[in-house]
Amino acid sequence: MTLKSSEDIKRIAKIVLKNESDALLKLIDYVDDSFVKSVELIYNSKGRVVITGVGKSAIIAQKIVATMNSTGTPSIYMHAADAIHGDLGNIQTDDVVVCISKSGNTPEVKVLLPLIKNFGNSIIAITGNLSSALAESADYVLNSTIEEEACPNNLAPTTSTTAQLAMGDALAVCLLDLKSFTSNDFAKYHPGGALGKKLYLRVGEVADQNEKPMVKPEDSLNQVILEISSKRLGATAVVSDKQLVGVITDGDLRRMLSTIHSLGETKANDIMSTNPKIIDYNSLAVEALKVMKANHISQLIVINNGEYAGLIHLHDLIREGII
């Protein structure tokens, strides 16, 4: 086997990407009334979307199911071959079935179609063959026709599956828009991921995991150092009668050493910053990150109902996956 040069590899990759991008652009012309009616059918349905296919199309079906579920359209995946061996029981009365097949004439799909029709369920086809059994049996057809696969032999499903996926994404996003699906809705379906945390994790939830470094204005420098060291957050709040009056950071201590010579008489109020950056307890953690970045700081004082409620550090946000 002859090894390809780096330039040959780059050339092949660019051909593949050009092939697939050109195919996606042509899909724009295939968005027609059938597409609109497919969206309306799913939107008005009282059931779920059952998405099926075989081979690589089955893998695409799983991805579209995942996208729909995460954006508020209840969906399930059903492999076409398994469907004719018992999994047809997954289909309920009000479900809409989306069947994906490049040729539209795959044996498993051809067997499946009349069975679904007998149940009375509507069928939406995503296919590149408008004269196929699938296209003819479907109530609506989403045209995913391509000129050729990116594979040099025009055999391996590449451009065709990209087109199927893109058409499925278009379907899901149209439904998302009709449902007025918001970022808060998205967070409900993604509570464990970093993206979900950006949408729901509150400052207070982070701050409550930390200790609350705190000294009084009249406390000695030694007490300040011990408080910062023991609480391990690189700073301490200065509090009087539950009210925040300042903050002292590691940086404040270092700067103090070059300006104050009588260390034994130094008090917290001699070195504190009296206008610290603060954030509300109920703010989103991602907002805390924005404040830190904008002000080039690593800690933020947390305030709840006007009182000192704790401190959060940049490392807390990193740990939570916010960054």
C-alpha positions in Angstrom: 0.0 0.0 0.0 1.4 3.4 -1.0 1.4 5.9 1.8 -0.2 9.2 1.0 1.6 12.5 1.5 0.4 15.1 3.9 -0.8 17.2 0.9 -2.8 14.2 -0.5 -4.5 13.7 2.9 -5.4 17.4 3.1 -6.7 17.3 -0.5 -8.9 14.2 0.2 -10.3 15.8 3.4 -11.2 19.0 1.6 -12.9 17.1 -1.1 -15.1 15.3 1.5 -16.0 18.5 3.3 -16.8 20.3 0.0 -18.9 17.4 -1.1 -20.9 17.3 2.1 -21.3 21.1 2.4 -22.5 21.4 -1.2 -25.1 18.7 -0.5 -26.3 20.5 2.6 -26.7 23.7 0.7 -28.9 21.9 -1.9 -31.2 20.7 0.9 -32.4 24.3 1.3 -34.3 23.9 -1.9 -35.9 20.8 -0.6 -37.6 22.5 2.3 -41.2 22.6 0.9 -44.8 22.3 1.9 -44.2 18.6 2.8 -41.6 19.7 5.4 -44.0 22.3 6.8 -46.8 19.8 7.1 -44.4 17.3 8.8 -43.5 19.9 11.4 -47.2 20.7 12.0 -48.1 17.0 12.2 -45.6 16.4 15.0 -46.4 19.6 16.8 -50.1 18.9 16.9 -49.6 15.2 17.8 -50.6 14.0 21.2 -48.1 11.2 21.0 -44.4 10.8 20.5 -42.1 10.7 17.5 -40.9 7.2 16.7 -37.8 7.3 14.5 -36.6 4.2 12.7 -34.1 3.0 10.1 -31.5 0.3 9.5 -27.7 0.4 9.1 -26.2 3.9 9.2 -29.6 5.4 8.9 -30.5 3.8 12.2 -27.5 5.6 13.8 -28.7 8.9 12.4 -32.2 8.0 13.8 -30.7 7.7 17.3 -29.0 11.1 17.0 -32.3 12.8 15.9 -34.1 11.1 18.8 -31.5 12.5 21.2 -31.9 16.0 19.7 -35.6 16.0 19.9 -35.8 14.7 23.4 -33.3 17.3 24.6 -35.4 20.1 23.0 -38.8 19.2 24.2 -40.2 16.8 21.6 -40.7 13.3 23.2 -39.2 10.7 20.9 -38.1 7.1 20.9 -35.8 5.1 18.6 -36.9 1.8 17.1 -34.7 -0.3 14.8 -36.6 -1.3 11.7 -35.4 -4.9 11.9 -36.3 -5.2 15.6 -39.7 -3.7 14.8 -40.8 -6.6 12.7 -39.7 -9.0 15.5 -41.7 -7.6 18.3 -40.7 -4.0 18.8 -43.8 -2.7 16.9 -45.4 -2.8 20.4 -43.5 0.4 21.1 -45.7 2.4 18.7 -48.7 3.9 20.4 -52.0 5.2 18.8 -51.0 8.9 18.6 -47.4 8.4 17.7 -45.9 9.8 14.5 -43.3 7.5 12.8 -40.3 9.0 11.0 -38.6 6.4 8.8 -35.1 7.1 7.5 -33.6 5.4 4.4 -31.4 6.6 1.6 -32.8 4.2 -1.0 -36.3 3.9 0.6 -36.4 0.3 -0.6 -34.5 -1.5 2.2 -36.2 -4.9 2.8 -36.8 -4.3 6.5 -38.4 -0.9 5.8 -40.6 -2.3 3.0 -41.9 -4.9 5.4 -42.4 -2.4 8.1 -44.4 0.2 6.2 -47.8 -1.7 5.7 -47.7 -2.8 9.4 -47.4 0.9 10.5 -50.2 1.8 8.1 -52.4 -0.9 9.6 -51.9 0.7 13.0 -53.2 4.0 11.6 -50.1 6.0 12.4 -48.8 8.7 10.2 -45.4 8.2 8.4 -42.8 10.9 7.6 -40.1 9.7 5.3 -36.5 11.1 5.2 -35.2 9.6 1.9 -33.1 10.4 -1.1 -35.3 8.3 -3.5 -38.7 10.0 -4.2 -39.9 7.1 -6.2 -39.2 4.5 -3.5 -41.6 2.3 -1.6 -41.0 4.5 1.5 -41.7 7.8 -0.3 -44.9 6.3 -1.9 -46.1 5.0 1.4 -45.3 8.0 3.5 -47.8 10.8 4.3 -45.0 13.4 4.0 -41.6 13.2 2.5 -38.5 15.1 3.5 -36.2 15.0 0.5 -32.6 14.2 1.4 -31.4 13.5 -2.1 -27.6 13.8 -2.8 -25.7 13.5 -6.0 -23.0 11.2 -4.7 -21.3 10.0 -1.5 -18.1 11.5 -0.4 -16.6 7.9 -0.5 -14.5 7.6 -3.7 -16.4 4.5 -4.6 -19.8 6.2 -4.0 -20.7 3.4 -1.7 -20.0 4.2 2.0 -22.9 6.3 3.6 -21.2 9.6 4.2 -22.9 12.6 2.5 -26.2 10.8 2.5 -26.2 10.4 6.3 -25.0 14.0 6.8 -28.0 15.1 4.7 -30.4 12.9 6.8 -28.9 14.3 10.0 -29.2 17.9 8.8 -32.8 17.4 7.8 -33.6 15.9 11.2 -31.9 18.9 12.9 -34.0 21.3 10.8 -37.2 19.4 11.9 -36.2 19.4 15.6 -35.3 23.1 15.6 -38.5 24.1 13.9 -40.4 22.2 16.6 -38.3 23.9 19.3 -39.2 27.3 18.0 -42.9 26.4 17.8 -42.8 25.3 21.4 -41.1 28.5 22.5 -38.4 26.3 24.1 -36.2 28.5 26.3 -32.8 28.1 27.8 -34.5 27.4 31.1 -36.4 24.5 29.5 -33.1 23.3 28.0 -31.6 23.2 31.5 -34.4 20.9 32.7 -33.3 18.3 30.3 -29.5 18.8 30.8 -29.1 19.0 34.6 -25.9 17.0 34.7 -23.8 18.6 32.0 -21.6 21.7 32.0 -24.1 23.4 29.7 -27.0 22.7 32.0 -25.0 24.0 35.0 -24.5 27.3 33.2 -28.2 27.6 33.0 -29.3 26.6 36.5 -26.4 26.5 39.0 -26.7 29.3 41.5 -24.0 31.2 43.3 -25.5 30.2 46.6 -25.2 26.5 45.9 -21.5 27.0 45.3 -20.8 29.3 48.2 -22.6 27.0 50.6 -20.0 24.4 49.9 -17.2 26.7 51.2 -16.4 27.9 54.7 -17.2 31.6 55.3 -14.0 33.5 56.0 -14.8 36.5 58.2 -13.0 39.0 60.5 -14.1 42.1 62.3 -12.7 45.6 61.4 -10.8 45.7 64.7 -9.2 42.3 64.4 -5.4 42.1 64.3 -3.3 41.3 61.3 -2.4 38.0 62.8 -6.1 37.1 63.0 -6.6 38.1 59.4 -3.7 35.9 58.2 -5.0 32.9 60.2 -8.5 33.3 58.8 -7.4 33.5 55.2 -5.0 30.6 55.6 -7.5 28.3 57.5 -10.4 28.9 55.1 -8.2 28.4 52.0 -10.1 30.8 49.7 -7.4 33.4 49.3 -9.5 36.1 51.0 -11.7 37.0 53.9 -14.7 39.3 54.3 -14.5 42.1 56.9 -17.9 42.2 58.7 -19.5 44.5 61.3 -22.9 43.6 62.7 -23.5 41.2 59.8 -22.9 43.9 57.3 -20.0 43.7 54.8 -17.6 46.6 55.2 -14.7 45.3 53.2 -12.6 42.4 51.9 -8.9 41.5 52.4 -7.2 39.2 49.8 -3.8 37.6 49.6 -2.8 40.5 47.3 -3.8 43.1 49.8 -1.5 41.4 52.4 1.4 41.5 50.0 0.9 45.1 49.1 0.5 46.0 52.8 4.1 44.7 53.5 5.5 47.4 51.3 3.6 50.3 52.9 3.0 49.5 56.6 5.9 49.1 58.9 4.2 48.7 62.3 2.7 45.3 61.7 1.9 44.6 65.3 -0.6 47.6 65.4 -2.2 46.9 62.0 -5.9 46.1 62.1 -8.2 44.6 59.4 -9.7 48.0 58.6 -6.2 49.4 57.9 -5.7 47.1 54.9 -9.2 46.1 53.7 -10.6 47.2 50.3 -13.8 49.0 51.1 -15.5 48.6 47.7 -15.3 44.9 47.0 -16.9 43.2 44.1 -20.1 41.4 45.2 -22.7 39.1 43.7 -26.1 38.1 44.9 -26.7 34.7 46.4 -29.4 33.8 43.9 -27.4 34.9 40.8 -26.4 32.3 38.3 -22.8 31.0 38.8 -22.0 31.8 35.2 -22.7 35.5 36.1 -20.1 35.2 38.8 -17.6 34.0 36.2 -18.4 37.0 34.0 -17.7 39.4 36.9 -14.5 37.7 37.8 -13.2 37.9 34.2 -14.3 41.5 33.7 -12.5 42.6 36.9 -9.5 40.2 36.7 -10.2 38.8 40.1 -10.3 35.3 41.6 -12.8 35.7 44.4 -16.3 37.2 44.9 -18.2 38.1 48.0 -21.7 36.7 48.1 -24.5 38.7 49.5 -27.9 37.4 50.6 -30.7 39.9 51.5 -28.0 42.5 52.2 -25.9 40.4 54.5 -22.6 38.6 54.0 -23.3 35.0 52.9 -20.0 33.6 51.9 -17.3 33.7 49.3 -16.7 31.9 46.0 -13.4 31.3 44.2 -12.6 30.9 40.5 -11.5 27.3 41.4 -15.1 26.6 42.5 -16.4 27.4 39.1 -13.7 25.3 37.4 -14.6 22.4 39.7 -18.3 22.7 38.7 -17.4 22.7 35.0 -18.7 26.3 34.4 -15.5 27.2 32.6 
